[in-house]
Amino acid sequence: MQRPAATGTGQMAQAAEPATWYQRTFHGRADQVSHVRSQIARYLAGHPAADDAVLIASELAANSVTFFLLSSCVAITG
């Protein structure tokens, strides 16, 4: 489903491209952070914002592992 985008004029316009959706669950261990990076990079290969998305996902995964040591998995949904 496409969400309308704000045009700045008070009117709503349809988004230019459909949003992409990805979900994968990784074990909540430090060795999985590199898997998160490689999976996101592969999924978004060629997209102009791929590098930013990989960095964001990597930071989220690393923070999840660091600050939620009791959790058994990290889910990446976007």
Phi and psi restraints in degrees (range 20) as a CNS / XPLOR table:
assign (resid 1 and name C) (resid 2 and name N)
       (resid 2 and name CA) (resid 2 and name C) 1.0 -85.0 20.0 2
assign (resid 2 and name N) (resid 2 and name CA)
       (resid 2 and name C) (resid 3 and name N) 1.0 140.5 20.0 2
assign (resid 2 and name C) (resid 3 and name N)
       (resid 3 and name CA) (resid 3 and name C) 1.0 -99.2 20.0 2
assign (resid 3 and name N) (resid 3 and name CA)
       (resid 3 and name C) (resid 4 and name N) 1.0 141.8 20.0 2
assign (resid 3 and name C) (resid 4 and name N)
       (resid 4 and name CA) (resid 4 and name C) 1.0 -67.8 20.0 2
assign (resid 4 and name N) (resid 4 and name CA)
       (resid 4 and name C) (resid 5 and name N) 1.0 148.2 20.0 2
assign (resid 4 and name C) (resid 5 and name N)
       (resid 5 and name CA) (resid 5 and name C) 1.0 -107.9 20.0 2
assign (resid 5 and name N) (resid 5 and name CA)
       (resid 5 and name C) (resid 6 and name N) 1.0 141.7 20.0 2
assign (resid 5 and name C) (resid 6 and name N)
       (resid 6 and name CA) (resid 6 and name C) 1.0 -71.1 20.0 2
assign (resid 6 and name N) (resid 6 and name CA)
       (resid 6 and name C) (resid 7 and name N) 1.0 139.2 20.0 2
assign (resid 6 and name C) (resid 7 and name N)
       (resid 7 and name CA) (resid 7 and name C) 1.0 -101.0 20.0 2
assign (resid 7 and name N) (resid 7 and name CA)
       (resid 7 and name C) (resid 8 and name N) 1.0 -6.5 20.0 2
assign (resid 7 and name C) (resid 8 and name N)
       (resid 8 and name CA) (resid 8 and name C) 1.0 86.7 20.0 2
assign (resid 8 and name N) (resid 8 and name CA)
       (resid 8 and name C) (resid 9 and name N) 1.0 -5.3 20.0 2
assign (resid 8 and name C) (resid 9 and name N)
       (resid 9 and name CA) (resid 9 and name C) 1.0 -110.7 20.0 2
assign (resid 9 and name N) (resid 9 and name CA)
       (resid 9 and name C) (resid 10 and name N) 1.0 10.4 20.0 2
assign (resid 9 and name C) (resid 10 and name N)
       (resid 10 and name CA) (resid 10 and name C) 1.0 87.0 20.0 2
assign (resid 10 and name N) (resid 10 and name CA)
       (resid 10 and name C) (resid 11 and name N) 1.0 -6.2 20.0 2
assign (resid 10 and name C) (resid 11 and name N)
       (resid 11 and name CA) (resid 11 and name C) 1.0 -101.6 20.0 2
assign (resid 11 and name N) (resid 11 and name CA)
       (resid 11 and name C) (resid 12 and name N) 1.0 158.2 20.0 2
assign (resid 11 and name C) (resid 12 and name N)
       (resid 12 and name CA) (resid 12 and name C) 1.0 -108.1 20.0 2
assign (resid 12 and name N) (resid 12 and name CA)
       (resid 12 and name C) (resid 13 and name N) 1.0 138.3 20.0 2
assign (resid 12 and name C) (resid 13 and name N)
       (resid 13 and name CA) (resid 13 and name C) 1.0 -123.1 20.0 2
assign (resid 13 and name N) (resid 13 and name CA)
       (resid 13 and name C) (resid 14 and name N) 1.0 153.7 20.0 2
assign (resid 13 and name C) (resid 14 and name N)
       (resid 14 and name CA) (resid 14 and name C) 1.0 -69.1 20.0 2
assign (resid 14 and name N) (resid 14 and name CA)
       (resid 14 and name C) (resid 15 and name N) 1.0 144.5 20.0 2
assign (resid 14 and name C) (resid 15 and name N)
       (resid 15 and name CA) (resid 15 and name C) 1.0 -61.9 20.0 2
assign (resid 15 and name N) (resid 15 and name CA)
       (resid 15 and name C) (resid 16 and name N) 1.0 146.7 20.0 2
assign (resid 15 and name C) (resid 16 and name N)
       (resid 16 and name CA) (resid 16 and name C) 1.0 -66.9 20.0 2
assign (resid 16 and name N) (resid 16 and name CA)
       (resid 16 and name C) (resid 17 and name N) 1.0 -36.7 20.0 2
assign (resid 16 and name C) (resid 17 and name N)
       (resid 17 and name CA) (resid 17 and name C) 1.0 -131.2 20.0 2
assign (resid 17 and name N) (resid 17 and name CA)
       (resid 17 and name C) (resid 18 and name N) 1.0 150.1 20.0 2
assign (resid 17 and name C) (resid 18 and name N)
       (resid 18 and name CA) (resid 18 and name C) 1.0 -66.9 20.0 2
assign (resid 18 and name N) (resid 18 and name CA)
       (resid 18 and name C) (resid 19 and name N) 1.0 145.7 20.0 2
assign (resid 18 and name C) (resid 19 and name N)
       (resid 19 and name CA) (resid 19 and name C) 1.0 -69.0 20.0 2
assign (resid 19 and name N) (resid 19 and name CA)
       (resid 19 and name C) (resid 20 and name N) 1.0 148.0 20.0 2
assign (resid 19 and name C) (resid 20 and name N)
       (resid 20 and name CA) (resid 20 and name C) 1.0 -95.8 20.0 2
assign (resid 20 and name N) (resid 20 and name CA)
       (resid 20 and name C) (resid 21 and name N) 1.0 151.6 20.0 2
assign (resid 20 and name C) (resid 21 and name N)
       (resid 21 and name CA) (resid 21 and name C) 1.0 -134.2 20.0 2
assign (resid 21 and name N) (resid 21 and name CA)
       (resid 21 and name C) (resid 22 and name N) 1.0 135.2 20.0 2
assign (resid 21 and name C) (resid 22 and name N)
       (resid 22 and name CA) (resid 22 and name C) 1.0 -145.0 20.0 2
assign (resid 22 and name N) (resid 22 and name CA)
       (resid 22 and name C) (resid 23 and name N) 1.0 138.5 20.0 2
assign (resid 22 and name C) (resid 23 and name N)
       (resid 23 and name CA) (resid 23 and name C) 1.0 -143.7 20.0 2
assign (resid 23 and name N) (resid 23 and name CA)
       (resid 23 and name C) (resid 24 and name N) 1.0 133.9 20.0 2
assign (resid 23 and name C) (resid 24 and name N)
       (resid 24 and name CA) (resid 24 and name C) 1.0 -156.3 20.0 2
assign (resid 24 and name N) (resid 24 and name CA)
       (resid 24 and name C) (resid 25 and name N) 1.0 144.8 20.0 2
assign (resid 24 and name C) (resid 25 and name N)
       (resid 25 and name CA) (resid 25 and name C) 1.0 -109.9 20.0 2
assign (resid 25 and name N) (resid 25 and name CA)
       (resid 25 and name C) (resid 26 and name N) 1.0 132.5 20.0 2
assign (resid 25 and name C) (resid 26 and name N)
       (resid 26 and name CA) (resid 26 and name C) 1.0 -117.9 20.0 2
assign (resid 26 and name N) (resid 26 and name CA)
       (resid 26 and name C) (resid 27 and name N) 1.0 150.5 20.0 2
assign (resid 26 and name C) (resid 27 and name N)
       (resid 27 and name CA) (resid 27 and name C) 1.0 -65.0 20.0 2
assign (resid 27 and name N) (resid 27 and name CA)
       (resid 27 and name C) (resid 28 and name N) 1.0 144.2 20.0 2
assign (resid 27 and name C) (resid 28 and name N)
       (resid 28 and name CA) (resid 28 and name C) 1.0 -80.8 20.0 2
assign (resid 28 and name N) (resid 28 and name CA)
       (resid 28 and name C) (resid 29 and name N) 1.0 58.6 20.0 2
assign (resid 28 and name C) (resid 29 and name N)
       (resid 29 and name CA) (resid 29 and name C) 1.0 -124.8 20.0 2
assign (resid 29 and name N) (resid 29 and name CA)
       (resid 29 and name C) (resid 30 and name N) 1.0 154.1 20.0 2
assign (resid 29 and name C) (resid 30 and name N)
       (resid 30 and name CA) (resid 30 and name C) 1.0 -58.7 20.0 2
assign (resid 30 and name N) (resid 30 and name CA)
       (resid 30 and name C) (resid 31 and name N) 1.0 -34.5 20.0 2
assign (resid 30 and name C) (resid 31 and name N)
       (resid 31 and name CA) (resid 31 and name C) 1.0 -69.1 20.0 2
assign (resid 31 and name N) (resid 31 and name CA)
       (resid 31 and name C) (resid 32 and name N) 1.0 -10.9 20.0 2
assign (resid 31 and name C) (resid 32 and name N)
       (resid 32 and name CA) (resid 32 and name C) 1.0 -86.8 20.0 2
assign (resid 32 and name N) (resid 32 and name CA)
       (resid 32 and name C) (resid 33 and name N) 1.0 -15.2 20.0 2
assign (resid 32 and name C) (resid 33 and name N)
       (resid 33 and name CA) (resid 33 and name C) 1.0 -61.2 20.0 2
assign (resid 33 and name N) (resid 33 and name CA)
       (resid 33 and name C) (resid 34 and name N) 1.0 -40.7 20.0 2
assign (resid 33 and name C) (resid 34 and name N)
       (resid 34 and name CA) (resid 34 and name C) 1.0 -65.8 20.0 2
assign (resid 34 and name N) (resid 34 and name CA)
       (resid 34 and name C) (resid 35 and name N) 1.0 -31.7 20.0 2
assign (resid 34 and name C) (resid 35 and name N)
       (resid 35 and name CA) (resid 35 and name C) 1.0 -68.0 20.0 2
assign (resid 35 and name N) (resid 35 and name CA)
       (resid 35 and name C) (resid 36 and name N) 1.0 -38.0 20.0 2
assign (resid 35 and name C) (resid 36 and name N)
       (resid 36 and name CA) (resid 36 and name C) 1.0 -59.4 20.0 2
assign (resid 36 and name N) (resid 36 and name CA)
       (resid 36 and name C) (resid 37 and name N) 1.0 -49.2 20.0 2
assign (resid 36 and name C) (resid 37 and name N)
       (resid 37 and name CA) (resid 37 and name C) 1.0 -58.3 20.0 2
assign (resid 37 and name N) (resid 37 and name CA)
       (resid 37 and name C) (resid 38 and name N) 1.0 -47.6 20.0 2
assign (resid 37 and name C) (resid 38 and name N)
       (resid 38 and name CA) (resid 38 and name C) 1.0 -68.3 20.0 2
assign (resid 38 and name N) (resid 38 and name CA)
       (resid 38 and name C) (resid 39 and name N) 1.0 -36.7 20.0 2
assign (resid 38 and name C) (resid 39 and name N)
       (resid 39 and name CA) (resid 39 and name C) 1.0 -67.3 20.0 2
assign (resid 39 and name N) (resid 39 and name CA)
       (resid 39 and name C) (resid 40 and name N) 1.0 -43.7 20.0 2
assign (resid 39 and name C) (resid 40 and name N)
       (resid 40 and name CA) (resid 40 and name C) 1.0 -66.8 20.0 2
assign (resid 40 and name N) (resid 40 and name CA)
       (resid 40 and name C) (resid 41 and name N) 1.0 -41.3 20.0 2
assign (resid 40 and name C) (resid 41 and name N)
       (resid 41 and name CA) (resid 41 and name C) 1.0 -61.3 20.0 2
assign (resid 41 and name N) (resid 41 and name CA)
       (resid 41 and name C) (resid 42 and name N) 1.0 -42.4 20.0 2
assign (resid 41 and name C) (resid 42 and name N)
       (resid 42 and name CA) (resid 42 and name C) 1.0 -66.4 20.0 2
assign (resid 42 and name N) (resid 42 and name CA)
       (resid 42 and name C) (resid 43 and name N) 1.0 -43.1 20.0 2
assign (resid 42 and name C) (resid 43 and name N)
       (resid 43 and name CA) (resid 43 and name C) 1.0 -65.3 20.0 2
assign (resid 43 and name N) (resid 43 and name CA)
       (resid 43 and name C) (resid 44 and name N) 1.0 -37.8 20.0 2
assign (resid 43 and name C) (resid 44 and name N)
       (resid 44 and name CA) (resid 44 and name C) 1.0 -102.4 20.0 2
assign (resid 44 and name N) (resid 44 and name CA)
       (resid 44 and name C) (resid 45 and name N) 1.0 15.9 20.0 2
assign (resid 44 and name C) (resid 45 and name N)
       (resid 45 and name CA) (resid 45 and name C) 1.0 -52.2 20.0 2
assign (resid 45 and name N) (resid 45 and name CA)
       (resid 45 and name C) (resid 46 and name N) 1.0 130.3 20.0 2
assign (resid 45 and name C) (resid 46 and name N)
       (resid 46 and name CA) (resid 46 and name C) 1.0 89.5 20.0 2
assign (resid 46 and name N) (resid 46 and name CA)
       (resid 46 and name C) (resid 47 and name N) 1.0 -13.7 20.0 2
assign (resid 46 and name C) (resid 47 and name N)
       (resid 47 and name CA) (resid 47 and name C) 1.0 -78.6 20.0 2
assign (resid 47 and name N) (resid 47 and name CA)
       (resid 47 and name C) (resid 48 and name N) 1.0 139.0 20.0 2
assign (resid 47 and name C) (resid 48 and name N)
       (resid 48 and name CA) (resid 48 and name C) 1.0 -62.0 20.0 2
assign (resid 48 and name N) (resid 48 and name CA)
       (resid 48 and name C) (resid 49 and name N) 1.0 -23.4 20.0 2
assign (resid 48 and name C) (resid 49 and name N)
       (resid 49 and name CA) (resid 49 and name C) 1.0 -102.0 20.0 2
assign (resid 49 and name N) (resid 49 and name CA)
       (resid 49 and name C) (resid 50 and name N) 1.0 13.0 20.0 2
assign (resid 49 and name C) (resid 50 and name N)
       (resid 50 and name CA) (resid 50 and name C) 1.0 -58.6 20.0 2
assign (resid 50 and name N) (resid 50 and name CA)
       (resid 50 and name C) (resid 51 and name N) 1.0 -45.0 20.0 2
assign (resid 50 and name C) (resid 51 and name N)
       (resid 51 and name CA) (resid 51 and name C) 1.0 -61.5 20.0 2
assign (resid 51 and name N) (resid 51 and name CA)
       (resid 51 and name C) (resid 52 and name N) 1.0 -41.0 20.0 2
assign (resid 51 and name C) (resid 52 and name N)
       (resid 52 and name CA) (resid 52 and name C) 1.0 -65.3 20.0 2
assign (resid 52 and name N) (resid 52 and name CA)
       (resid 52 and name C) (resid 53 and name N) 1.0 -42.5 20.0 2
assign (resid 52 and name C) (resid 53 and name N)
       (resid 53 and name CA) (resid 53 and name C) 1.0 -64.5 20.0 2
assign (resid 53 and name N) (resid 53 and name CA)
       (resid 53 and name C) (resid 54 and name N) 1.0 -39.3 20.0 2
assign (resid 53 and name C) (resid 54 and name N)
       (resid 54 and name CA) (resid 54 and name C) 1.0 -63.4 20.0 2
assign (resid 54 and name N) (resid 54 and name CA)
       (resid 54 and name C) (resid 55 and name N) 1.0 -44.4 20.0 2
assign (resid 54 and name C) (resid 55 and name N)
       (resid 55 and name CA) (resid 55 and name C) 1.0 -61.8 20.0 2
assign (resid 55 and name N) (resid 55 and name CA)
       (resid 55 and name C) (resid 56 and name N) 1.0 -45.1 20.0 2
assign (resid 55 and name C) (resid 56 and name N)
       (resid 56 and name CA) (resid 56 and name C) 1.0 -63.4 20.0 2
assign (resid 56 and name N) (resid 56 and name CA)
       (resid 56 and name C) (resid 57 and name N) 1.0 -47.4 20.0 2
assign (resid 56 and name C) (resid 57 and name N)
       (resid 57 and name CA) (resid 57 and name C) 1.0 -63.0 20.0 2
assign (resid 57 and name N) (resid 57 and name CA)
       (resid 57 and name C) (resid 58 and name N) 1.0 -39.6 20.0 2
assign (resid 57 and name C) (resid 58 and name N)
       (resid 58 and name CA) (resid 58 and name C) 1.0 -63.0 20.0 2
assign (resid 58 and name N) (resid 58 and name CA)
       (resid 58 and name C) (resid 59 and name N) 1.0 -44.8 20.0 2
assign (resid 58 and name C) (resid 59 and name N)
       (resid 59 and name CA) (resid 59 and name C) 1.0 -63.7 20.0 2
assign (resid 59 and name N) (resid 59 and name CA)
       (resid 59 and name C) (resid 60 and name N) 1.0 -42.6 20.0 2
assign (resid 59 and name C) (resid 60 and name N)
       (resid 60 and name CA) (resid 60 and name C) 1.0 -62.7 20.0 2
assign (resid 60 and name N) (resid 60 and name CA)
       (resid 60 and name C) (resid 61 and name N) 1.0 -43.6 20.0 2
assign (resid 60 and name C) (resid 61 and name N)
       (resid 61 and name CA) (resid 61 and name C) 1.0 -65.0 20.0 2
assign (resid 61 and name N) (resid 61 and name CA)
       (resid 61 and name C) (resid 62 and name N) 1.0 -45.1 20.0 2
assign (resid 61 and name C) (resid 62 and name N)
       (resid 62 and name CA) (resid 62 and name C) 1.0 -63.1 20.0 2
assign (resid 62 and name N) (resid 62 and name CA)
       (resid 62 and name C) (resid 63 and name N) 1.0 -42.0 20.0 2
assign (resid 62 and name C) (resid 63 and name N)
       (resid 63 and name CA) (resid 63 and name C) 1.0 -65.7 20.0 2
assign (resid 63 and name N) (resid 63 and name CA)
       (resid 63 and name C) (resid 64 and name N) 1.0 -37.2 20.0 2
assign (resid 63 and name C) (resid 64 and name N)
       (resid 64 and name CA) (resid 64 and name C) 1.0 -62.6 20.0 2
assign (resid 64 and name N) (resid 64 and name CA)
       (resid 64 and name C) (resid 65 and name N) 1.0 -43.7 20.0 2
assign (resid 64 and name C) (resid 65 and name N)
       (resid 65 and name CA) (resid 65 and name C) 1.0 -67.0 20.0 2
assign (resid 65 and name N) (resid 65 and name CA)
       (resid 65 and name C) (resid 66 and name N) 1.0 -42.3 20.0 2
assign (resid 65 and name C) (resid 66 and name N)
       (resid 66 and name CA) (resid 66 and name C) 1.0 -69.1 20.0 2
assign (resid 66 and name N) (resid 66 and name CA)
       (resid 66 and name C) (resid 67 and name N) 1.0 -46.2 20.0 2
assign (resid 66 and name C) (resid 67 and name N)
       (resid 67 and name CA) (resid 67 and name C) 1.0 -97.9 20.0 2
assign (resid 67 and name N) (resid 67 and name CA)
       (resid 67 and name C) (resid 68 and name N) 1.0 -10.8 20.0 2
assign (resid 67 and name C) (resid 68 and name N)
       (resid 68 and name CA) (resid 68 and name C) 1.0 -126.0 20.0 2
assign (resid 68 and name N) (resid 68 and name CA)
       (resid 68 and name C) (resid 69 and name N) 1.0 59.0 20.0 2
assign (resid 68 and name C) (resid 69 and name N)
       (resid 69 and name CA) (resid 69 and name C) 1.0 -63.3 20.0 2
assign (resid 69 and name N) (resid 69 and name CA)
       (resid 69 and name C) (resid 70 and name N) 1.0 -19.4 20.0 2
assign (resid 69 and name C) (resid 70 and name N)
       (resid 70 and name CA) (resid 70 and name C) 1.0 -84.4 20.0 2
assign (resid 70 and name N) (resid 70 and name CA)
       (resid 70 and name C) (resid 71 and name N) 1.0 -12.2 20.0 2
assign (resid 70 and name C) (resid 71 and name N)
       (resid 71 and name CA) (resid 71 and name C) 1.0 -77.3 20.0 2
assign (resid 71 and name N) (resid 71 and name CA)
       (resid 71 and name C) (resid 72 and name N) 1.0 151.8 20.0 2
assign (resid 71 and name C) (resid 72 and name N)
       (resid 72 and name CA) (resid 72 and name C) 1.0 -100.1 20.0 2
assign (resid 72 and name N) (resid 72 and name CA)
       (resid 72 and name C) (resid 73 and name N) 1.0 -10.4 20.0 2
assign (resid 72 and name C) (resid 73 and name N)
       (resid 73 and name CA) (resid 73 and name C) 1.0 -154.3 20.0 2
assign (resid 73 and name N) (resid 73 and name CA)
       (resid 73 and name C) (resid 74 and name N) 1.0 161.2 20.0 2
assign (resid 73 and name C) (resid 74 and name N)
       (resid 74 and name CA) (resid 74 and name C) 1.0 -122.8 20.0 2
assign (resid 74 and name N) (resid 74 and name CA)
       (resid 74 and name C) (resid 75 and name N) 1.0 124.0 20.0 2
assign (resid 74 and name C) (resid 75 and name N)
       (resid 75 and name CA) (resid 75 and name C) 1.0 -105.0 20.0 2
assign (resid 75 and name N) (resid 75 and name CA)
       (resid 75 and name C) (resid 76 and name N) 1.0 128.2 20.0 2
assign (resid 75 and name C) (resid 76 and name N)
       (resid 76 and name CA) (resid 76 and name C) 1.0 -107.3 20.0 2
assign (resid 76 and name N) (resid 76 and name CA)
       (resid 76 and name C) (resid 77 and name N) 1.0 116.6 20.0 2
assign (resid 76 and name C) (resid 77 and name N)
       (resid 77 and name CA) (resid 77 and name C) 1.0 -129.6 20.0 2
assign (resid 77 and name N) (resid 77 and name CA)
       (resid 77 and name C) (resid 78 and name N) 1.0 132.8 20.0 2
